[in-house]
Amino acid sequence: MKHTLPGTNEAHCLPDGAGERYLVGGQLTTVIARPEDTGGLLEAVVASGRKGAEFPLHEHPVGHEAMLVLDGSVDLRLGADLFHLSRGDYASIPPGTAHGYTMRGHYSRLMAWTVNGKAALLQTTLGEPVAAGAYGPGDSAPLLPDRRSRAEADADVRFLTEGQSPDGAAVSSPTAPDGVVPYVIRAGEGERLLAGDQLFTFLSHQGNTNGAFIALTTIGPQGGPIPKHFHEKHAETFFCVDGRMTMWGGEDEVTLHPGDFLHVPAGTIHSYRLDAPYTRFVGLLAPGLFEPFFRAMCEPFAGYVFPSTPGPVRFDRVMQRMRELDLKLVDPPRPPSHG
Ligand code: FE
């Protein structure tokens, strides 16, 4: 497995802070997945900055963006609304949605995934490559006008002025809404499903991304590995937020700590195991077609933390629907033995 950006569609794992770094305005952005690393299925960027660092109001005509605040606090303008976001808050930003943000804490960080867009090219066009660094130098540095024009020509972005921004309201929702609309889900909120001792929360589902992707949070205690499997059609990314986990991708085993990222392309055998008493990771899967798997395997769950008594794992329902799910098990589970 590559521990750098591979440049080809194969599994890659990047520790916290690794990737291609750029200074973009007052922020440090780190590109952790480019189109050439994921078969064009998705891109991912981590942006960090000090209080006052901002990215001006803009929209992506084609790309659907998903944003997760990792540290500090961020004021996100989304449509006509302003959201004060902190750690664990999530925003879905469909194509054509006006958005921009200002970092409010001195050690703010956010993760942004983009599907069908040009997020990596946006960083290279707007930014200046830098070799190292953890946070941007702070206070917003304006984006240079000639770079903004180049980005608008090449990188699926249109910068907006206040007058141009639409007045459509974004939604702050306890669960991901059904339509393709901009929304925010607060940390811990979202539709929750339980399988065994793992709690899955839908941040985005197929219906509100037009099938571009699904995004979920998984939390659980330390336990055994999930069955080894692969997918024929969709790629998966794993971003560890809390705790510690072991992952297998192809022939390799890696440990993920908070901030570590793993991309598993379609066709690569993989599995994971949660290793700390409270481990949380966020997964984005593209294209968005695997939601029925979670609905088959899990039961609805009202709590916000995984329970001390595990619930059922409905592998019986998964097996029934196996032919319609994008799932190939390497070692199919044996029927339970009696006696
Ligand atoms: Fe998988």
Boltz pocket constraint, residues with backbone or C-beta under 6 A from the ligand:
constraints:
  - pocket:
      binder: B
      contacts: [[A, 229], [A, 230], [A, 231], [A, 236], [A, 270]]
      max_distance: 6.0
